[in-house]
Amino acid sequence: MELYIGENIKRLRKQKGITQETLADHMHVSTAAVSKWERNETLPDISMVIPLASYFGVSTDEILGLDQTKNEETIQKYIRESERLASMGKAHEWFELIKKAYGEFPNDWRIVDLYMWQLNYDPNCEGPYGNEVHKEELYRLCERVLDECTVDKVRYSALSIIGGLYDLDGKKEKAIETAKRFPNYWMTEGEELEGCFFDNNEDWLKQVRRNIWDLTCLMYVKIRNTAHHDSAADSHETVKHLKKCVSLIEMVFDDGDYGFFHQDLSEVYMWIANRYVMVNDLEKAFDYYELSFKHAKAYDELPRFINHTSLLVKDVPFDMSKTNSSVDENMITLQINNLRSWGVWETVKDTPQMQNIITKYESFMGKKKDYSM
């Protein structure tokens, strides 16, 4: 059980407006002893708990931080359940959980961080979206974080969200100004840790490989988005773009060691197949639909913990329970339902090749795994 005695003594001393020397005099100990208490280097003798509580006019539980310990245990339960619901795509349950957590702990920055993102992507809002529906509350929360919070991760969340709100409100200059408050790509946690470990080859290699995994994710998204948003590109150029996503993943991962990237391969092969339908090359389209469903099935069958074996990302771990999703269907279900909702379906649905592919994979449709079990 984690105790907060030193933090509480420091907080109560400052609230009372006294120095460490004054508290030391009243407790008949040295100033150095009080300093060590407040830095959590040592604990007060058990005989000091009642005198400290009496002096500050609080309960012994408050001195010992028992209420804080209980609160921390509850917060950790919320965070664990949040991760579980996120990985299973239980978006509405996740939203309600974080809403409840914020109601109980509106001053815990970890909960505030989760709550801001839930409002921003509220699953109950499908147009206007969460950032529009909750705009005023999000402005208030972000401004509060930037004024009061010292936790960098939460501050960056607030900057990201408020920058989006400025853009939503047509305040382009303020959005750009906010974006420039972020560090560049070379000043990330991963890059800084790589520098920290430079004198230890084993730790350095471990971090570099982690960084390669992360950068592969980033590069994939950038190339994919280029393919989707280049309005001047025809279907053949878009396919060329999308195949570069495949080339990237194939370059990093050896011998089918794709792990989480089975999902990305399933998506990109589906998009390539759709483009081939659009140019009436059905033979190639069916080949890529088959690949898409093959990787979707592989993704659904992944174990919770993955350790990569590929040269560039050797021993990089991945925990499937840490993934986020907005839907609770497994990948096979998502891909089959997506295909059936698109215009290309009308072209391929009655062909024997498509019917065979759907029949082959339909039995694997279902819900996401609960990786917390």
C-alpha positions as CSV (number, residue, x, y, z in Angstrom):
1,M,0.0,0.0,0.0
2,E,1.4,3.4,-1.0
3,L,1.4,6.0,1.7
4,Y,1.4,9.8,1.3
5,I,2.6,10.9,4.7
6,G,5.4,13.1,3.5
7,E,3.2,14.8,0.9
8,N,0.5,15.4,3.5
9,I,2.8,16.9,6.0
10,K,4.2,19.3,3.4
11,R,0.7,20.2,2.2
12,L,-0.7,20.8,5.7
13,R,2.4,22.8,6.7
14,K,2.0,25.1,3.7
15,Q,-1.7,25.4,4.4
16,K,-0.9,26.5,7.9
17,G,1.7,29.0,6.6
18,I,4.6,27.8,8.7
19,T,8.2,26.8,7.9
20,Q,9.9,23.5,8.4
21,E,11.8,25.0,11.3
22,T,8.6,26.0,13.0
23,L,7.1,22.5,12.6
24,A,10.3,21.0,13.8
25,D,10.3,23.1,17.0
26,H,6.7,22.1,17.8
27,M,7.4,18.4,17.2
28,H,10.8,18.5,19.0
29,V,12.7,17.2,16.1
30,S,15.4,18.6,13.8
31,T,14.6,20.6,10.7
32,A,16.5,18.0,8.8
33,A,14.1,15.3,10.0
34,V,11.0,17.3,8.8
35,S,12.8,17.9,5.4
36,K,13.4,14.1,5.1
37,W,9.7,13.4,5.9
38,E,8.5,15.8,3.2
39,R,10.9,14.3,0.6
40,N,9.7,10.8,1.5
41,E,13.2,9.8,2.5
42,T,12.1,8.7,6.0
43,L,8.8,8.4,7.8
44,P,8.0,10.0,11.2
45,D,8.1,7.6,14.1
46,I,4.7,6.1,14.8
47,S,4.6,8.0,18.1
48,M,4.6,11.3,16.1
49,V,1.4,10.6,14.2
50,I,-1.1,11.7,16.9
51,P,0.9,14.9,17.8
52,L,1.1,15.8,14.1
53,A,-2.6,15.2,13.6
54,S,-3.4,17.3,16.7
55,Y,-1.1,20.1,15.7
56,F,-2.7,20.4,12.2
57,G,-6.2,19.8,13.5
58,V,-6.8,16.8,11.2
59,S,-7.4,13.0,11.7
60,T,-4.6,10.5,11.9
61,D,-6.1,9.0,8.7
62,E,-5.4,12.2,6.8
63,I,-1.8,12.4,8.1
64,L,-1.3,8.8,7.0
65,G,-3.0,9.4,3.7
66,L,-5.3,6.4,4.1
67,D,-8.1,8.2,2.2
68,Q,-5.7,9.1,-0.6
69,T,-4.6,5.4,-0.7
70,K,-8.2,4.3,-1.0
71,N,-8.8,6.9,-3.7
72,E,-5.7,5.8,-5.6
73,E,-6.9,2.2,-5.6
74,T,-10.3,3.3,-7.0
75,I,-8.7,5.4,-9.7
76,Q,-6.4,2.5,-10.7
77,K,-9.5,0.3,-11.0
78,Y,-11.1,2.9,-13.3
79,I,-8.0,3.1,-15.4
80,R,-7.8,-0.7,-15.7
81,E,-11.4,-1.0,-16.7
82,S,-11.0,1.9,-19.1
83,E,-8.2,0.0,-20.9
84,R,-10.3,-3.2,-21.0
85,L,-13.4,-1.4,-22.5
86,A,-11.2,0.5,-25.0
87,S,-9.6,-2.7,-26.2
88,M,-13.0,-4.4,-26.7
89,G,-14.5,-1.5,-28.6
90,K,-17.2,-0.9,-25.9
91,A,-17.3,2.8,-26.7
92,H,-20.5,3.7,-24.9
93,E,-19.7,1.8,-21.8
94,W,-16.2,3.4,-21.8
95,F,-17.7,6.8,-22.1
96,E,-20.1,6.2,-19.2
97,L,-17.2,4.8,-17.1
98,I,-15.0,7.8,-17.5
99,K,-17.9,10.2,-17.0
100,K,-18.6,8.5,-13.7
101,A,-14.9,8.6,-12.8
102,Y,-14.7,12.3,-13.5
103,G,-17.7,12.9,-11.3
104,E,-15.8,11.2,-8.4
105,F,-12.3,12.6,-9.1
106,P,-12.6,15.9,-11.0
107,N,-9.2,17.0,-9.7
108,D,-7.2,13.9,-10.7
109,W,-5.3,14.9,-13.8
110,R,-5.3,11.3,-15.2
111,I,-9.0,11.2,-15.0
112,V,-9.4,14.7,-16.4
113,D,-7.2,13.6,-19.4
114,L,-9.4,10.6,-20.1
115,Y,-12.6,12.7,-19.7
116,M,-11.5,15.4,-22.1
117,W,-10.8,12.8,-24.8
118,Q,-14.1,11.1,-24.1
119,L,-16.0,14.4,-24.6
120,N,-14.0,15.1,-27.8
121,Y,-14.9,11.8,-29.3
122,D,-18.3,11.2,-27.6
123,P,-19.7,8.0,-29.2
124,N,-23.2,9.3,-28.6
125,C,-22.6,12.1,-31.1
126,E,-22.7,11.3,-34.8
127,G,-23.1,14.8,-36.2
128,P,-22.5,17.2,-34.8
129,Y,-19.6,15.4,-33.2
130,G,-18.4,15.4,-29.6
131,N,-16.0,18.3,-29.9
132,E,-18.9,20.5,-31.2
133,V,-21.5,19.3,-28.7
134,H,-19.2,19.6,-25.7
135,K,-17.2,22.6,-27.1
136,E,-17.8,25.0,-24.1
137,E,-16.9,22.3,-21.5
138,L,-13.9,21.3,-23.5
139,Y,-12.6,24.9,-23.7
140,R,-13.1,25.2,-20.0
141,L,-11.3,21.9,-19.2
142,C,-8.4,22.6,-21.6
143,E,-7.9,26.1,-20.2
144,R,-8.0,24.8,-16.6
145,V,-5.3,22.2,-17.5
146,L,-3.1,24.7,-19.2
147,D,-3.4,27.1,-16.2
148,E,-3.1,24.6,-13.3
149,C,-1.7,21.2,-14.4
150,T,2.0,20.5,-14.4
151,V,1.8,17.0,-15.9
152,D,3.2,17.3,-19.5
153,K,1.2,14.4,-21.0
154,V,-2.1,16.0,-19.8
155,R,-1.0,19.5,-21.0
156,Y,-0.3,18.1,-24.5
157,S,-3.7,16.5,-24.5
158,A,-5.2,19.9,-23.7
159,L,-3.2,21.6,-26.4
160,S,-4.2,19.0,-29.0
161,I,-7.9,19.3,-28.1
162,I,-8.0,23.1,-27.8
163,G,-6.1,23.5,-31.1
164,G,-8.8,21.4,-32.7
165,L,-11.5,23.6,-31.2
166,Y,-9.8,26.8,-32.5
167,D,-9.8,25.2,-36.0
168,L,-13.4,24.2,-35.6
169,D,-14.3,27.8,-34.7
170,G,-12.4,29.2,-37.7
171,K,-9.5,30.5,-35.6
172,K,-6.8,29.2,-37.9
173,E,-4.0,31.4,-36.6
174,K,-4.7,30.4,-33.0
175,A,-4.8,26.7,-34.1
176,I,-1.4,27.1,-35.8
177,E,0.1,29.0,-32.8
178,T,-1.1,26.2,-30.6
179,A,0.4,23.5,-32.9
180,K,3.7,25.2,-32.7
181,R,3.8,24.7,-29.0
182,F,4.5,21.0,-29.5
183,P,8.0,19.7,-30.0
184,N,9.1,18.5,-33.4
185,Y,9.3,14.9,-34.4
186,W,12.9,14.7,-33.2
187,M,12.1,15.7,-29.6
188,T,9.8,12.9,-28.7
189,E,10.0,10.6,-25.6
190,G,11.4,7.8,-27.7
191,E,14.2,9.9,-29.2
192,E,15.2,11.3,-25.8
193,L,15.2,7.8,-24.2
194,E,17.4,6.6,-27.1
195,G,19.9,9.3,-26.2
196,C,19.7,8.4,-22.5
197,F,20.7,4.8,-23.2
198,F,23.5,5.5,-25.7
199,D,26.1,4.2,-23.2
200,N,24.3,0.9,-22.7
201,N,24.2,-1.0,-26.0
202,E,21.5,-3.5,-24.9
203,D,19.1,-0.8,-23.6
204,W,19.9,1.4,-26.6
205,L,19.0,-1.3,-29.1
206,K,15.8,-2.1,-27.2
207,Q,14.8,1.6,-27.4
208,V,15.8,2.0,-31.1
209,R,13.7,-1.1,-32.0
210,R,10.8,0.3,-30.1
211,N,11.2,3.6,-31.9
212,I,11.3,1.8,-35.3
213,W,7.9,0.1,-34.4
214,D,6.4,3.4,-33.5
215,L,7.7,5.2,-36.6
216,T,6.4,2.4,-38.7
217,C,2.9,3.2,-37.3
218,L,3.4,6.8,-38.0
219,M,4.7,6.3,-41.5
220,Y,1.9,3.9,-42.3
221,V,-0.7,6.5,-41.3
222,K,0.9,9.2,-43.3
223,I,1.2,7.2,-46.5
224,R,-2.4,5.8,-46.1
225,N,-3.8,9.3,-45.6
226,T,-1.9,10.6,-48.7
227,A,-3.6,7.8,-50.7
228,H,-7.0,8.7,-49.4
229,H,-6.8,12.5,-49.6
230,D,-4.9,13.1,-52.9
231,S,-7.9,14.2,-54.9
232,A,-5.8,14.5,-58.1
233,A,-4.8,10.8,-58.0
234,D,-6.7,8.3,-60.1
235,S,-7.4,4.7,-59.0
236,H,-4.1,3.4,-60.4
237,E,-2.1,6.1,-58.5
238,T,-4.0,5.4,-55.3
239,V,-3.2,1.7,-55.6
240,K,0.4,2.6,-56.0
241,H,0.2,4.7,-52.8
242,L,-1.5,2.0,-50.9
243,K,1.0,-0.7,-52.0
244,K,3.8,1.5,-50.5
245,C,2.0,0.9,-47.1
246,V,2.4,-2.8,-47.7
247,S,6.1,-2.3,-48.7
248,L,6.8,-0.4,-45.5
249,I,5.3,-3.1,-43.3
250,E,7.0,-5.9,-45.3
251,M,10.4,-4.0,-44.9
252,V,10.1,-3.9,-41.1
253,F,8.5,-7.3,-40.3
254,D,10.0,-10.6,-41.3
255,D,8.3,-13.9,-42.1
256,G,4.7,-13.0,-41.2
257,D,5.7,-11.4,-37.8
258,Y,3.2,-8.6,-38.2
259,G,1.4,-8.7,-34.9
260,F,-0.8,-5.6,-34.6
261,F,0.0,-4.7,-38.2
262,H,-2.2,-7.6,-39.4
263,Q,-5.0,-5.0,-38.9
264,D,-3.3,-2.4,-41.1
265,L,-2.6,-5.0,-43.8
266,S,-6.2,-6.1,-43.7
267,E,-7.4,-2.5,-44.2
268,V,-4.9,-1.6,-46.9
269,Y,-5.6,-4.8,-48.9
270,M,-9.3,-4.1,-48.7
271,W,-8.8,-0.6,-50.1
272,I,-6.6,-1.9,-52.9
273,A,-9.2,-4.5,-53.8
274,N,-11.9,-1.8,-53.9
275,R,-9.8,0.3,-56.3
276,Y,-9.3,-2.7,-58.6
277,V,-13.1,-3.2,-58.7
278,M,-13.5,0.5,-59.7
279,V,-11.2,-0.1,-62.7
280,N,-13.0,-3.4,-63.5
281,D,-10.0,-5.6,-62.7
282,L,-11.9,-8.1,-60.7
283,E,-9.3,-10.9,-60.8
284,K,-6.9,-8.7,-58.9
285,A,-9.7,-7.4,-56.7
286,F,-10.6,-11.0,-55.5
287,D,-6.9,-11.7,-54.7
288,Y,-6.7,-8.7,-52.5
289,Y,-10.0,-9.3,-50.8
290,E,-8.7,-12.8,-49.9
291,L,-5.5,-11.2,-48.5
292,S,-7.6,-8.7,-46.5
293,F,-9.7,-11.3,-44.8
294,K,-6.7,-13.5,-44.2
295,H,-5.0,-10.8,-42.2
296,A,-8.3,-9.9,-40.5
297,K,-8.5,-13.4,-39.2
298,A,-4.9,-13.4,-38.2
299,Y,-5.4,-10.2,-36.2
300,D,-8.5,-11.7,-34.4
301,E,-6.5,-14.7,-33.4
302,L,-3.5,-12.8,-31.9
303,P,-2.6,-13.6,-28.3
304,R,-2.7,-10.8,-25.7
305,F,1.1,-10.5,-25.5
306,I,3.3,-10.4,-28.6
307,N,7.1,-10.3,-28.8
308,H,8.4,-9.6,-32.3
309,T,11.1,-11.8,-33.8
310,S,11.9,-9.6,-36.9
311,L,15.4,-8.2,-37.2
312,L,14.5,-4.5,-37.0
313,V,12.0,-4.8,-34.1
314,K,13.4,-7.9,-32.3
315,D,11.9,-8.5,-28.9
316,V,9.6,-5.4,-29.1
317,P,6.6,-6.3,-27.0
318,F,3.0,-5.5,-27.7
319,D,0.0,-5.9,-25.4
320,M,-3.3,-6.3,-27.3
321,S,-5.2,-5.2,-24.2
322,K,-3.8,-1.7,-24.7
323,T,-5.4,-1.2,-28.1
324,N,-8.3,1.3,-28.6
325,S,-11.4,0.7,-30.8
326,S,-14.7,2.4,-31.3
327,V,-16.5,-0.8,-32.3
328,D,-16.9,-4.1,-30.5
329,E,-16.9,-6.4,-33.6
330,N,-13.8,-8.4,-34.4
331,M,-11.8,-7.5,-37.5
332,I,-13.5,-10.1,-39.8
333,T,-16.9,-8.8,-38.9
334,L,-15.8,-5.2,-39.4
335,Q,-14.3,-5.9,-42.8
336,I,-17.2,-7.9,-44.1
337,N,-19.7,-5.3,-42.9
338,N,-17.7,-2.5,-44.4
339,L,-17.5,-4.2,-47.7
340,R,-21.2,-4.8,-47.8
341,S,-21.8,-1.1,-47.1
342,W,-19.7,0.2,-50.0
343,G,-20.8,0.8,-53.6
344,V,-18.3,-1.8,-54.9
345,W,-20.3,-4.5,-53.2
346,E,-23.0,-4.3,-55.9
347,T,-20.4,-5.2,-58.5
348,V,-18.9,-8.2,-56.8
349,K,-21.6,-9.6,-54.4
350,D,-23.1,-12.1,-56.9
351,T,-19.9,-13.4,-58.3
352,P,-18.8,-17.0,-57.4
353,Q,-15.4,-15.7,-56.3
354,M,-16.8,-13.2,-53.8
355,Q,-19.4,-15.7,-52.5
356,N,-16.7,-18.2,-51.9
357,I,-14.5,-15.7,-50.0
358,I,-17.4,-14.6,-47.8
359,T,-18.5,-18.2,-47.1
360,K,-14.9,-19.0,-46.2
361,Y,-14.6,-16.3,-43.6
362,E,-18.2,-15.6,-42.5
363,S,-18.0,-18.3,-39.8
364,F,-15.3,-16.3,-38.0
365,M,-17.5,-13.2,-37.5
366,G,-18.0,-12.2,-33.9
367,K,-17.1,-9.9,-31.1
368,K,-13.6,-8.7,-30.0
369,K,-11.7,-10.8,-27.5
370,D,-11.6,-9.7,-23.9
371,Y,-7.8,-9.6,-23.5
372,S,-8.0,-8.8,-19.8
373,M,-9.2,-12.3,-18.9
